[in-house]
Amino acid sequence: MASFLGGIHWGIGWSRLAQAPDGQAHFIWGVMPSLLAWPGLVMPPYAGLAWLGLVLIVCYLVDRRLYARAGLGAWLKLRFRLSAVAALSCFIGAGAL
């Protein structure tokens, strides 16, 4: 899921490249969710799920800023709800292990 969140920024970056060549933040952030999620795969399951929940929260906080700059602020309400459910699911799963 974190890789998908990064992929969205690649799409935004490519669509805005002709309009604003200084929009490299989307390309840089586009790889960060995947890199942040990798440690969660090598951790024990309870710690890995908690880590992935934290990564989802961090992704939302960064996206809140970058989406607004890209003019995509209307998606943030839905994005918040989906991220909250996904992160909460990770935390509940970690607690159940």
Z-matrix of the N, CA and C atoms (Angstrom, degrees):
N
C 1 1.439
C 2 1.528 1 111.01
N 3 1.312 2 116.41 1 -38.94
C 4 1.464 3 119.29 2 -179.29
C 5 1.525 4 110.56 3 -64.23
N 6 1.319 5 117.47 4 -37.29
C 7 1.464 6 120.21 5 178.39
C 8 1.515 7 110.82 6 -64.14
N 9 1.320 8 116.65 7 -37.97
C 10 1.460 9 120.63 8 177.19
C 11 1.522 10 110.38 9 -62.29
N 12 1.319 11 117.02 10 -41.51
C 13 1.465 12 120.32 11 179.30
C 14 1.521 13 111.15 12 -62.58
N 15 1.320 14 116.96 13 -35.72
C 16 1.462 15 120.34 14 176.38
C 17 1.515 16 111.63 15 -70.51
N 18 1.337 17 116.56 16 -36.59
C 19 1.459 18 120.58 17 179.77
C 20 1.516 19 113.07 18 -61.84
N 21 1.314 20 116.35 19 -32.19
C 22 1.462 21 120.13 20 177.62
C 23 1.526 22 109.82 21 -59.66
N 24 1.314 23 116.95 22 -38.69
C 25 1.461 24 120.27 23 -179.03
C 26 1.526 25 112.14 24 -69.61
N 27 1.324 26 116.86 25 -31.53
C 28 1.463 27 118.41 26 174.24
C 29 1.521 28 110.15 27 -62.84
N 30 1.319 29 116.99 28 -41.94
C 31 1.460 30 120.69 29 177.70
C 32 1.524 31 111.99 30 -63.54
N 33 1.319 32 116.18 31 -43.35
C 34 1.469 33 119.86 32 177.83
C 35 1.524 34 109.90 33 -63.67
N 36 1.319 35 116.50 34 -43.53
C 37 1.465 36 120.68 35 -179.38
C 38 1.517 37 112.15 36 -60.65
N 39 1.338 38 116.76 37 -44.59
C 40 1.468 39 119.71 38 -179.37
C 41 1.518 40 111.18 39 -68.73
N 42 1.314 41 118.00 40 -36.11
C 43 1.462 42 119.51 41 -179.79
C 44 1.524 43 111.86 42 -71.14
N 45 1.304 44 117.08 43 -26.34
C 46 1.465 45 120.79 44 -177.74
C 47 1.523 46 112.85 45 -99.46
N 48 1.319 47 117.88 46 -2.30
C 49 1.463 48 121.08 47 -174.75
C 50 1.525 49 112.25 48 -60.34
N 51 1.317 50 117.61 49 -41.47
C 52 1.468 51 120.39 50 -179.59
C 53 1.524 52 111.43 51 -71.97
N 54 1.328 53 116.95 52 -30.21
C 55 1.463 54 120.88 53 -177.77
C 56 1.519 55 111.92 54 -81.64
N 57 1.306 56 116.72 55 -42.76
C 58 1.465 57 121.36 56 -175.23
C 59 1.526 58 109.18 57 -138.80
N 60 1.348 59 118.09 58 89.39
C 61 1.458 60 120.08 59 -176.95
C 62 1.534 61 113.81 60 -62.81
N 63 1.318 62 118.12 61 -12.52
C 64 1.463 63 120.59 62 179.71
C 65 1.536 64 111.80 63 -86.59
N 66 1.314 65 118.66 64 8.02
C 67 1.460 66 122.17 65 -176.77
C 68 1.515 67 113.26 66 -82.82
N 69 1.301 68 118.02 67 45.08
C 70 1.460 69 121.78 68 -179.25
C 71 1.519 70 112.62 69 -73.26
N 72 1.304 71 118.09 70 -13.84
C 73 1.463 72 121.05 71 -178.81
C 74 1.527 73 110.67 72 -60.20
N 75 1.326 74 117.27 73 -35.10
C 76 1.466 75 119.88 74 179.34
C 77 1.523 76 111.01 75 -67.57
N 78 1.318 77 117.25 76 -38.88
C 79 1.462 78 119.90 77 179.38
C 80 1.525 79 111.18 78 -70.04
N 81 1.308 80 116.72 79 -39.27
C 82 1.470 81 120.26 80 179.12
C 83 1.525 82 110.13 81 -67.51
N 84 1.328 83 116.63 82 -47.67
C 85 1.458 84 119.39 83 -179.29
C 86 1.533 85 110.71 84 -69.69
N 87 1.318 86 118.04 85 -23.05
C 88 1.453 87 121.59 86 -179.19
C 89 1.523 88 114.10 87 -59.41
N 90 1.327 89 118.14 88 -27.18
C 91 1.468 90 120.66 89 179.34
C 92 1.531 91 112.29 90 -97.86
N 93 1.300 92 117.28 91 -16.06
C 94 1.464 93 120.56 92 -174.96
C 95 1.529 94 114.62 93 -65.54
N 96 1.347 95 120.56 94 -43.08
C 97 1.467 96 117.97 95 179.84
C 98 1.530 97 112.90 96 -58.05
N 99 1.331 98 117.06 97 -39.92
C 100 1.470 99 119.74 98 178.26
C 101 1.518 100 111.02 99 -64.52
N 102 1.317 101 116.32 100 -43.42
C 103 1.465 102 120.01 101 179.92
C 104 1.526 103 111.60 102 -65.68
N 105 1.322 104 116.39 103 -37.68
C 106 1.466 105 119.87 104 178.44
C 107 1.523 106 111.99 105 -69.97
N 108 1.325 107 117.54 106 -31.04
C 109 1.465 108 120.87 107 -177.35
C 110 1.527 109 112.51 108 -77.51
N 111 1.320 110 118.96 109 -25.79
C 112 1.471 111 121.33 110 -176.39
C 113 1.524 112 113.78 111 -55.50
N 114 1.323 113 120.50 112 -44.26
C 115 1.471 114 118.33 113 179.22
C 116 1.527 115 113.17 114 -58.63
N 117 1.323 116 117.36 115 -29.95
C 118 1.454 117 120.67 116 178.98
C 119 1.520 118 113.19 117 -65.24
N 120 1.321 119 116.29 118 -22.46
C 121 1.458 120 119.91 119 -179.99
C 122 1.521 121 113.21 120 -79.22
N 123 1.313 122 117.16 121 -22.38
C 124 1.463 123 120.15 122 -178.54
C 125 1.531 124 112.14 123 -101.64
N 126 1.311 125 116.45 124 -4.66
C 127 1.465 126 120.82 125 177.89
C 128 1.529 127 109.48 126 -81.17
N 129 1.320 128 117.19 127 163.73
C 130 1.471 129 118.76 128 169.84
C 131 1.530 130 108.80 129 -59.31
N 132 1.328 131 117.93 130 151.75
C 133 1.471 132 120.37 131 -173.80
C 134 1.528 133 115.23 132 -52.83
N 135 1.329 134 118.13 133 -42.37
C 136 1.470 135 119.13 134 -178.44
C 137 1.531 136 111.32 135 -65.32
N 138 1.320 137 117.21 136 -38.34
C 139 1.463 138 120.55 137 179.31
C 140 1.522 139 110.84 138 -76.58
N 141 1.325 140 116.72 139 -37.47
C 142 1.459 141 120.66 140 179.90
C 143 1.518 142 112.57 141 -63.78
N 144 1.321 143 116.74 142 -41.61
C 145 1.464 144 119.61 143 177.67
C 146 1.524 145 111.54 144 -65.54
N 147 1.310 146 116.84 145 -40.84
C 148 1.469 147 119.77 146 177.17
C 149 1.531 148 110.25 147 -63.66
N 150 1.320 149 116.27 148 -40.21
C 151 1.471 150 120.87 149 178.93
C 152 1.531 151 110.03 150 -63.17
N 153 1.338 152 117.01 151 -45.12
C 154 1.463 153 120.04 152 -179.93
C 155 1.530 154 111.65 153 -64.87
N 156 1.335 155 117.17 154 -34.87
C 157 1.457 156 119.71 155 174.44
C 158 1.524 157 111.31 156 -62.79
N 159 1.315 158 116.19 157 -41.01
C 160 1.467 159 120.58 158 177.15
C 161 1.524 160 110.87 159 -65.99
N 162 1.314 161 117.59 160 -40.54
C 163 1.469 162 121.46 161 177.91
C 164 1.532 163 110.16 162 -60.46
N 165 1.320 164 117.54 163 -41.60
C 166 1.462 165 120.36 164 178.74
C 167 1.528 166 111.62 165 -62.87
N 168 1.312 167 116.32 166 -37.95
C 169 1.470 168 119.53 167 177.93
C 170 1.525 169 110.63 168 -67.19
N 171 1.318 170 116.65 169 -44.37
C 172 1.466 171 120.66 170 178.39
C 173 1.531 172 110.31 171 -61.55
N 174 1.331 173 116.50 172 -41.96
C 175 1.467 174 120.40 173 178.27
C 176 1.526 175 111.00 174 -59.77
N 177 1.310 176 116.80 175 -42.32
C 178 1.468 177 119.18 176 178.45
C 179 1.522 178 110.95 177 -62.98
N 180 1.317 179 117.09 178 -43.97
C 181 1.466 180 119.81 179 -178.02
C 182 1.528 181 111.70 180 -62.77
N 183 1.314 182 116.57 181 -40.46
C 184 1.472 183 119.56 182 177.83
C 185 1.526 184 109.94 183 -70.42
N 186 1.326 185 116.87 184 -42.81
C 187 1.459 186 120.48 185 -179.25
C 188 1.523 187 111.83 186 -63.73
N 189 1.307 188 116.52 187 -34.26
C 190 1.473 189 119.65 188 178.10
C 191 1.523 190 110.27 189 -57.03
N 192 1.287 191 115.64 190 -37.58
C 193 1.466 192 120.15 191 -179.66
C 194 1.528 193 111.58 192 -78.35
N 195 1.336 194 116.78 193 -46.03
C 196 1.461 195 120.39 194 -176.51
C 197 1.526 196 112.54 195 -72.75
N 198 1.327 197 117.88 196 -36.47
C 199 1.467 198 119.82 197 177.97
C 200 1.521 199 110.43 198 -63.53
N 201 1.323 200 116.50 199 -41.97
C 202 1.464 201 119.71 200 -178.91
C 203 1.532 202 110.34 201 -62.71
N 204 1.327 203 117.03 202 -40.79
C 205 1.464 204 120.66 203 178.00
C 206 1.519 205 112.19 204 -64.99
N 207 1.330 206 117.16 205 -31.85
C 208 1.463 207 121.59 206 -178.24
C 209 1.531 208 112.08 207 -86.67
N 210 1.320 209 117.02 208 0.31
C 211 1.453 210 120.74 209 -179.80
C 212 1.519 211 113.42 210 80.26
N 213 1.309 212 117.56 211 22.60
C 214 1.460 213 121.86 212 -178.39
C 215 1.527 214 111.67 213 -112.40
N 216 1.298 215 116.73 214 27.87
C 217 1.455 216 121.57 215 -177.28
C 218 1.516 217 114.54 216 -62.86
N 219 1.333 218 117.35 217 -21.41
C 220 1.464 219 120.10 218 -179.23
C 221 1.528 220 111.77 219 -65.08
N 222 1.324 221 118.20 220 -23.40
C 223 1.460 222 122.08 221 -178.61
C 224 1.522 223 112.88 222 -82.28
N 225 1.310 224 117.21 223 -10.25
C 226 1.468 225 119.71 224 -172.21
C 227 1.527 226 113.70 225 -66.40
N 228 1.312 227 117.82 226 -31.04
C 229 1.464 228 119.61 227 179.84
C 230 1.534 229 110.06 228 -64.82
N 231 1.328 230 116.56 229 -47.64
C 232 1.458 231 120.60 230 177.20
C 233 1.525 232 110.70 231 -66.30
N 234 1.316 233 116.32 232 -40.50
C 235 1.464 234 121.31 233 -179.29
C 236 1.521 235 110.84 234 -61.46
N 237 1.328 236 117.12 235 -39.72
C 238 1.456 237 120.87 236 178.15
C 239 1.524 238 110.65 237 -62.53
N 240 1.327 239 116.47 238 -46.63
C 241 1.470 240 120.04 239 -178.04
C 242 1.527 241 111.40 240 -62.37
N 243 1.324 242 116.46 241 -44.99
C 244 1.464 243 120.13 242 -179.56
C 245 1.521 244 111.69 243 -65.77
N 246 1.330 245 116.28 244 -41.39
C 247 1.469 246 120.03 245 179.35
C 248 1.523 247 111.25 246 -67.01
N 249 1.325 248 116.62 247 -38.37
C 250 1.468 249 120.13 248 179.41
C 251 1.526 250 110.72 249 -64.13
N 252 1.327 251 116.95 250 -43.80
C 253 1.468 252 120.30 251 179.71
C 254 1.531 253 110.12 252 -65.78
N 255 1.329 254 117.69 253 -44.06
C 256 1.467 255 120.50 254 -178.90
C 257 1.529 256 111.19 255 -65.13
N 258 1.336 257 117.38 256 -44.56
C 259 1.464 258 120.31 257 179.80
C 260 1.525 259 110.66 258 -66.12
N 261 1.323 260 116.93 259 -42.88
C 262 1.464 261 120.30 260 178.75
C 263 1.525 262 110.90 261 -62.20
N 264 1.317 263 117.17 262 -38.60
C 265 1.467 264 120.96 263 177.02
C 266 1.528 265 111.10 264 -62.12
N 267 1.322 266 116.23 265 -40.74
C 268 1.467 267 120.18 266 177.67
C 269 1.535 268 110.58 267 -63.86
N 270 1.337 269 115.96 268 -44.52
C 271 1.468 270 119.10 269 -179.10
C 272 1.532 271 111.85 270 -66.42
N 273 1.323 272 117.30 271 -39.94
C 274 1.466 273 120.18 272 178.11
C 275 1.525 274 110.00 273 -65.69
N 276 1.322 275 116.30 274 -42.77
C 277 1.458 276 120.01 275 177.04
C 278 1.517 277 112.68 276 -61.69
N 279 1.318 278 116.29 277 -40.12
C 280 1.471 279 120.07 278 177.96
C 281 1.523 280 110.50 279 -65.18
N 282 1.323 281 116.59 280 -39.84
C 283 1.456 282 120.35 281 179.10
C 284 1.514 283 113.23 282 -68.61
N 285 1.315 284 117.16 283 -27.48
C 286 1.459 285 121.31 284 -178.74
C 287 1.531 286 111.80 285 -78.69
N 288 1.319 287 116.46 286 -18.40
C 289 1.477 288 118.59 287 -178.59
C 290 1.470 289 110.72 288 -82.85
